[in-house]
């Protein structure tokens, strides 16, 4: 039986995670899938650990290891793996994450075989160590068009649309539409990939179940590193957000849903503007002037003060969440 799905895993210095991730993958009850691990020039024993523990999977063709000579970041690693995919569908996984049960891949394969969707999407859980949080998402229907998906994505700003590892993609669409990860890009590569893919979908199948466990504990992961910012970074980020606004606006026009989406796009950009201006108080610089002189400022100006209120409220809520997590962790550890 030919495999239906390939799971691409990028990794950098994941020696202490990859064995567990692959072990859990190969405990899946399904048979019709294969795995490509792309090592992004690790300097630890990641590749040796894989070759030592998974000789059988390597020999059987269930697992393929690609070693990059230079570190290029997650986008470069994912694209290298994507270039090697030979199955009808492809999905992605982080090297320190895992599926919620041993039946997940079998369930995915059944949906892919029975519905043959252009995009298959499912919910996920964030793992914070002692605490696991189910990330909610409510869609109007299990079967969506690209227009319906775009409206939900813009109006709810639910991050479920951004990630790669909670989706299965048709390889033929990726190749036909020449959708690629930008070489060397080290952030938001998943958002850009999904944006390009979503607008060319005809059928989207949503599974209202939690299939993926996203590890938020390993901050050294290739996709979970925390960065510090200076004024130059803020300017680049603002330029990226305005470009993103224009691209999404064009996508909404293409899908004939601009009336439903434009106000939400403007509100979101106003929120980003306020966030950057607040960050600017720490790093110093001219980002406030750059934003206010931008041609899009007139579009977002009506939402700026509301965005300030939302910013302070969210900041308060996030601080309270951290306090609650610490209290819960203390209670759990003291038992």
C-alpha positions in Angstrom: 0.0 0.0 0.0 1.4 3.4 -1.0 1.8 6.0 1.8 -0.8 8.8 1.8 0.9 11.3 4.2 4.4 12.6 4.9 5.2 14.3 8.2 8.1 16.8 7.8 10.0 17.6 11.0 12.6 20.4 11.1 15.1 20.4 14.0 18.1 22.1 15.4 19.9 20.7 18.5 17.0 18.6 19.5 18.9 15.6 20.8 16.9 15.5 24.0 13.5 15.7 22.3 13.7 14.0 18.9 13.9 10.4 20.1 10.8 10.7 22.1 9.0 12.5 19.3 9.9 9.9 16.7 9.2 7.0 19.1 5.7 8.3 19.7 5.2 8.8 15.9 6.2 5.2 15.1 3.8 3.9 17.8 0.9 5.3 15.8 -1.5 2.6 14.8 -1.6 3.8 11.2 0.6 2.4 8.5 0.1 4.7 5.5 2.6 7.5 6.4 6.3 8.3 6.4 8.5 10.8 8.2 11.2 13.2 6.9 13.4 14.7 9.5 15.5 17.7 8.3 18.4 18.6 10.6 19.3 22.3 10.4 23.1 21.8 11.0 22.8 20.7 14.6 26.0 20.9 16.7 24.9 18.3 19.2 24.2 14.6 18.9 20.7 14.8 17.3 21.5 12.9 14.1 23.5 10.3 15.8 20.7 9.7 18.3 18.2 9.2 15.4 20.4 6.8 13.5 21.1 4.9 16.7 17.5 4.5 17.8 15.7 4.2 14.4 17.8 2.0 12.2 14.8 -0.2 11.3 12.6 2.8 10.3 15.5 4.2 8.2 16.1 0.8 6.4 12.3 0.3 5.8 11.9 3.8 4.3 9.5 4.9 7.0 12.1 7.6 8.1 14.4 9.7 6.0 17.0 12.0 7.5 18.3 15.1 5.6 21.3 16.9 7.0 21.8 20.5 6.0 25.4 21.8 6.0 24.6 25.3 7.2 21.9 26.6 9.6 19.2 28.3 7.6 16.3 28.4 10.1 12.9 26.6 10.1 11.7 27.9 6.8 14.7 26.6 4.9 14.6 23.3 6.7 10.9 22.9 6.1 11.3 23.7 2.4 14.1 21.2 2.0 11.8 18.5 3.5 8.9 19.6 1.4 11.0 19.2 -1.7 11.4 15.5 -0.9 7.7 14.7 -0.3 6.4 12.1 -2.6 2.9 11.4 -1.0 -0.4 13.0 -1.9 -0.6 14.9 1.4 1.9 16.5 3.7 1.9 17.9 7.3 4.5 19.3 9.7 5.5 18.7 13.2 7.9 20.4 15.6 10.7 18.1 17.0 9.6 18.5 20.6 5.8 18.1 20.0 3.6 15.0 19.7 0.1 13.9 18.8 -2.6 13.5 21.4 -3.0 9.8 21.0 -1.7 6.8 19.0 -4.8 6.9 16.8 -4.4 10.4 15.5 -2.6 9.6 12.2 -5.0 6.8 11.5 -7.9 9.3 11.9 -6.2 11.8 9.7 -5.7 9.2 7.0 -9.4 8.2 7.1 -10.5 11.9 6.6 -8.0 12.3 3.8 -9.1 9.2 2.0 -12.8 9.7 2.5 -13.1 13.5 1.9 -10.0 14.2 -0.1 -10.0 17.9 1.1 -7.6 20.5 -0.2 -6.9 21.3 3.5 -7.5 19.3 6.6 -7.4 21.2 10.0 -7.7 20.2 13.6 -7.5 21.7 17.1 -4.5 21.6 19.5 -3.4 21.7 23.1 -0.6 23.8 24.5 1.6 22.0 27.0 3.0 24.2 29.8 4.5 21.4 31.9 2.1 20.9 34.8 -0.7 22.7 32.9 -2.2 21.8 29.6 -4.6 24.2 27.8 -7.1 23.3 25.1 -7.2 26.0 22.5 -10.8 26.6 21.5 -12.0 27.2 18.0 -15.6 27.3 16.8 -16.2 27.1 13.0 -19.7 27.4 11.4 -19.4 24.1 9.5 -17.0 21.2 9.3 -16.7 21.8 5.5 -15.7 25.3 4.5 -15.0 27.2 1.3 -11.9 29.4 1.0 -14.2 32.5 1.4 -15.8 31.2 4.6 -12.4 30.3 6.0 -11.0 33.7 5.2 -13.9 35.5 6.9 -13.5 33.3 10.0 -9.7 33.9 10.0 -10.0 37.7 9.8 -12.9 38.2 12.0 -11.8 35.9 14.9 -8.0 36.3 14.6 -7.8 32.7 15.9 -4.2 31.5 15.8 -5.4 28.1 14.6 -5.1 29.4 11.1 -1.5 30.3 11.4 0.2 27.1 12.4 1.4 24.3 10.1 1.4 21.3 12.4 -2.5 21.3 12.8 -3.1 21.0 9.1 -2.6 18.5 6.2 -2.0 20.0 2.7 -2.3 18.6 -0.8 1.1 18.2 -2.3 -0.2 18.7 -5.8 -1.6 22.1 -4.9 1.6 23.2 -3.3 3.5 22.2 -6.4 1.0 23.5 -9.0 0.7 26.9 -7.3 4.4 27.0 -6.4 3.8 27.7 -2.8 7.2 27.7 -0.9 8.8 28.7 2.3 11.0 31.8 1.9 14.6 30.7 2.2 16.3 32.0 5.4 13.1 33.4 7.0 13.2 32.8 10.7 9.8 34.0 11.8 6.2 34.0 10.6 7.1 31.5 7.8 4.0 29.4 8.8 1.7 32.4 8.5 2.9 33.3 5.0 2.7 29.7 3.8 -0.8 29.3 5.1 -1.9 32.6 3.6 -0.7 31.6 0.2 -2.3 28.1 0.5 -5.6 29.1 2.0 -6.7 31.4 -0.9 -6.3 28.6 -3.5 -8.3 26.0 -1.6 -11.7 24.8 -2.8 -12.5 22.5 0.1 -11.4 22.8 3.8 -12.3 20.0 6.2 -12.3 20.9 9.9 -12.0 18.3 12.6 -13.5 19.5 15.9 -11.1 17.5 18.1 -7.8 18.0 19.8 -5.1 16.0 17.9 -1.9 17.9 18.6 0.2 18.7 21.7 2.2 21.9 21.3 5.2 22.0 23.7 5.5 25.5 25.2 8.2 24.4 27.7 11.2 24.0 25.4 12.1 27.6 24.7 15.3 26.6 22.8 13.2 24.9 20.0 13.9 26.0 16.4 10.4 27.4 16.3 10.0 28.7 19.8 13.0 31.0 20.5 12.3 34.3 22.2 13.9 37.3 20.6 14.8 40.7 21.9 14.0 43.8 19.8 15.5 47.1 19.0 14.2 50.1 16.9 15.3 48.5 13.7 13.3 45.4 14.5 10.2 47.4 15.2 10.5 49.2 11.9 10.9 45.9 10.1 7.9 44.5 12.0 5.7 47.5 11.2 6.7 47.2 7.5 5.8 43.5 7.6 2.4 44.2 9.2 1.5 46.9 6.7 2.5 44.6 3.9 0.4 41.8 5.5 -2.6 44.1 5.7 -2.3 44.9 2.0 -1.9 41.3 1.1 -4.9 40.2 3.2 -6.9 43.1 1.8 -6.1 41.8 -1.7 -6.9 38.2 -0.7 -10.3 39.4 0.6 -11.0 41.2 -2.6 -10.1 38.1 -4.6 -12.5 36.0 -2.5 -15.2 38.6 -2.6 -15.4 39.1 1.2 -14.0 42.6 1.6 -17.1 44.1 3.3 -17.0 41.3 6.0 -13.3 41.6 6.6 -12.0 45.1 6.1 -13.1 46.6 9.4 -11.4 43.7 11.2 -8.2 44.1 9.2 -8.1 47.7 10.2 -8.7 47.0 13.9 -6.0 44.3 13.9 -3.5 46.7 12.3 -4.4 49.4 14.8 -3.7 46.9 17.6 -0.3 46.1 16.1 0.5 49.8 15.8 -0.3 50.4 19.5 1.8 47.3 20.5 4.8 48.6 18.6 4.4 52.1 20.0 4.3 50.7 23.5 7.4 48.6 22.8 9.0 51.8 21.5 8.8 53.3 25.0 11.3 50.6 26.1 13.8 50.6 23.1 13.4 54.3 22.1 13.2 55.5 18.5 11.0 57.0 15.9 8.4 54.2 15.3 5.6 56.4 16.6 6.3 59.0 13.9 6.7 56.4 11.2 3.3 54.9 12.0 1.5 58.2 12.1 3.0 59.2 8.8 2.1 56.0 7.1 -0.5 56.2 4.4 -2.5 53.5 6.3 -2.7 55.6 9.5 -6.0 57.2 8.3 -7.5 53.7 7.9 -6.5 52.6 11.5 -6.9 56.0 13.3 -10.6 55.4 14.3 -9.5 52.3 16.1 -6.3 53.5 17.9 -7.8 54.6 21.2 -9.8 51.4 21.5 -6.6 49.5 20.8 -4.9 51.3 23.6 -7.7 50.2 26.0 -7.5 46.6 24.7 -3.7 46.7 25.1 -3.8 47.6 28.7 -6.6 45.2 29.4 -4.7 42.3 27.8 -1.6 43.2 29.6 -3.4 43.1 32.9 -5.0 39.7 32.0 -1.7 38.2 30.9 -0.1 39.3 34.2 -3.0 37.7 36.1 -2.6 34.5 34.1 1.1 34.3 35.0 0.2 34.7 38.7 -2.5 32.0 38.5 -0.1 29.6 36.7 2.5 30.2 39.4 -0.1 29.6 42.1 -1.4 26.4 40.4 2.1 25.1 39.9 2.9 25.7 43.6 -0.3 23.9 44.6 0.5 20.9 42.3 4.1 20.7 43.4 3.3 20.9 47.1 1.0 17.9 47.0 
